Amino acid sequence: MRHLSWQDFDRAVEQMAKTCGGLPINAIFGIPRGGLVLAVALSHRLELPLLTQPQPGCLLVDDVYETGRTLAPYRDLEGATLLVWISKAEPLWWHAVEVNPSPEWIVFPWENTERAAADERRYRQER
């Protein structure tokens, strides 16, 4: 397991803010569950409203792109920008702060390590 720290989080939020610089983004939506913490931080950092539902022209954020199942429903949202902290695949129609194709499970700083291990087991059993 790869454990990320709050310092890693702060660096990722700064990089995400730079990535969004100059883009016509009107608000931020965090894809539940992993994108919520990032969305709140970016909402403060970029001084943009935090949405409870995605809307055209917004920034959609998530923690990790692994299979694409959580991002796919938003792919065609008009004018939306999709951004993840870590992508396990080369970005095609989304953006990523870090691209890392490693199969290693990622534990984000807001996650409980034991719960993350259980999530990993469930994930691997489903595949």
ABEGO torsion letter per residue (X at the ends): XBBBBAAAAAAAAAAAAAAABGBBBABBBBBOAAAAAAAAAAAAAAGBBBBABBBBGBBBBBABBAAGAAAAAAAABBGBBBBBABBABBBAABBBABBBABABBBBBAABBAAAAAAAAAAAAAAX
